[in-house]
Amino acid sequence: MIKALIFDLDGTLANTEILHYRAWKKALKNNGVNQLPFGTYITYVGTSNEKIAGDFIETDNIGKDLAELVREKQIIYKDLIPEIQLLQGVREIVDRYHSTFRLAVASSSHKEEIMLVLKSQQLDSYFDPVIGGDMVERRKPDPEIYLQVQQTLGFSPQECIAFEDSEHGLNSAKNAGMYGVAIPNEFTLNHDFSRADLTLTDLTEMDDEKISGLLQYRP
């Protein structure tokens, strides 16, 4: 029996990736890195702020530590949050299932960022727990973040469905033993979703029949 629906945030619930890109581009420019091609940024989708910061500190000799550079990016990103829009089907699935299943978030973004986005859309009361990348030691595709959500909920992994837009995120959920639903977007169309139990165009396609259908397979 499915008891929980767990969602990634960036690119799954909210259309945030282009804003993260703008924030990183500005933060890096402020530190002497004048070029961040969009194609380069796309390779980081599904990872973390720390991964991006660490790589550019090393390759471009930025004279700041990882935490400081991440903070600079976050300050810029927070100012962009009012521009964020939910992705297709998000409100519908929340309205449809919040009284049937536990809804949770497992995102590589820091929890503060996640909560600001959810609050800006009046959705913060629907998701519990909310686990951010700053609350785990190992980032996606490691299963730690999904296992922490599962343990907080008190359910088995087989009672959880994870929704992800990236290869790293999907593999994190699958490595945790959960059902994984892939929702590729314009930034992740070329990712490998071969481990997905189900692939959707957007969340409007998710319904009771598809949830029941997942139970025919082992996650």
N, C-alpha and C positions, 0 to 999 in steps of 0.2 A: 504493500500500500504506500502510495506517495503521501508524504506529510509536509514537505517543504519545497518551495521554489526559491532558488538562490540565483541572484543576478549579479553579473559584472555591472559596473556603472558606465565607464567611458566607452561609447560606441555600442552599448547594449541597451541601457536605459536612456541615456542622454547623448545628444550630439555635441560632444565636447572636444573631439580630437583636433579639430582645426583651431580651437582656442588654446589647447595645450601647445600646439605647434607655434602659434603666435607668441605665446608667453615664453617658450624656450628660445625662439628666435631673438626676441628682445633681450632676454637675460644674457644670452651668449654674446650678443652684439655689445652689451654693456661691459663685457669682459674681454673685448678684443677679437671675438670670433664673428666675422662679418658675413659668413656664409653658412646657412643651414638649409641645404636643398630639401624640398619637400620629400623627394624620393629617399633621402637619408633618414628623415624623421619617421617615415612609414615603417622602416625596418625595426623601430623601437615600439611600435604599437603592440600593446599586450604585456610590456615589460614594466618598468618603473622609473620614477624621477631619478632615483639613485643610480640606476644603470646608465641613463643618459648623462647625468652629471659626471659620474666616474669616468666614462669614456672620453668626454671632452676635456676634463681636467688633465687626463693623461696625454691625449693626442695634441692638444693645443696649449699645453703648459700654462693653464689657468692657475694663478697663484692664490687659490682659495681651497678650503677643504670642502668635502662633498656636502656636508650639512648646510654650509653657508650658501653654496651655489643653489641648492634645492630651495632654500628659504627665499632667495631672491626671485627665483622663478615663481614660487607660490604666491608671493605678494602681487606680482603682475597678473597671474592667473585669477586670483580672487576678484580683482577689479573687472574681469571679463565675465564673471558668473551671471550677471543680469542678462547677458546675451544668449545664454544657453536655452535650447529647446529640447523637449522630450522627443524621443524617436517614435515612429508610427506604432501604435498599439499599446504603448506603455500604460496610459491611463485606463484603457479598456481591460487589460489583464489584471491590473491592480484592483479595479472595481469588481471584476468578476471573481477573483480568487482570494481576496484578503480575508474573507470570513471562512474559507474552506481550508486553506493551507497557511502555514507560517511562511512569511516572505522575509528574505534576508538579502544582504548585499555582501559580496566578496570582491573587493576592488584593489588594484595595485596603488591607486591614489591614497593619499593620507586620509585618515578618518575625518579630520577637520574639513578638508576639501569636499569629501563625500557629503557630509552633513550640510554644508553650505549649499551644495547643489540641490539636495533633496528638499531642504527648507525653502529654497527659492521657488520650488514647484509644488509646495504644500504636500509633499509626500513623506516627510520624515517620520510621521506617526505610523506608517504602514510597514516599515521594515525594521526587524529586530531579530537577530543582532545585525549590526553593521561592522564589518571587519575591514580595516584598511591595511595597505602595504606597510605602514609604519608599525603595525601591531604583530608582525611576524618577522622571523629572521631570514627565511628563505622565500624568494619571490616566485611567482608563476614562471615556468611550468611546474615547479615543485608543488606538491599537494598540500603543503602546510596550511595555507589560508583556508582552503575548503574543509580540511579536517578540523580546524579551529571552529569554523561555523557549525559544522556537524556536531561537534562535542558540546558546544554551547547550547544548541537546540536540544540535545539529548536524543537525537534520532540516529539510526544507522545510515551509512552512506547510501545504501540501496533504497532508502526512503526519501532521497533527495534528487531533484532535477536541477541541474545548473545550466544557465543560459549565458553564452559567451559569443563574442564577435571576433575573437582572435585565436590563432593556433596555440599560443602559449596558454591562454586562459582555458581553452577546451582541454588541453592536455593536463592542466592542473586539476580540473574537476575529474577527469577520467582516471588520473593517477590516484585520486582519493577514493575511487570506487563508486562514483556517482553516475547517474545518467547525464549525458551531455548533449545539449541542444545548441547547434551552431546557427548564428544569425550573421552571416558575412555582410559587411558594408563596403562602401566604395574604397576604403583604405585597406581592407583585408581580403578582397576577392581572390587574391593569389595565395592565400594561406592554405595549408594542408589541413582539411577538416575530415580526413578519412576515418578518424576515430569517433566521429559524431554519431549518436544514436538517431538523431533527427536533424535535418537542416531546414530552416525556414527562411523566407524572404523578409518577414518582419513579424512582430509579436501578435499581430491581428490574426495570424494563421493558427495560433495555439488554442486548442479547445479540449474539451473533456475526452473526445475520441482519441486524439493524439496522445494525451496523457495515459489513457488506458492502453493504447497500443504499445507504448514504451515498456510496459510491464511484461510483455511477451518475451523480452530479451533480458539477458543479464547485463548490468551496466559495465 
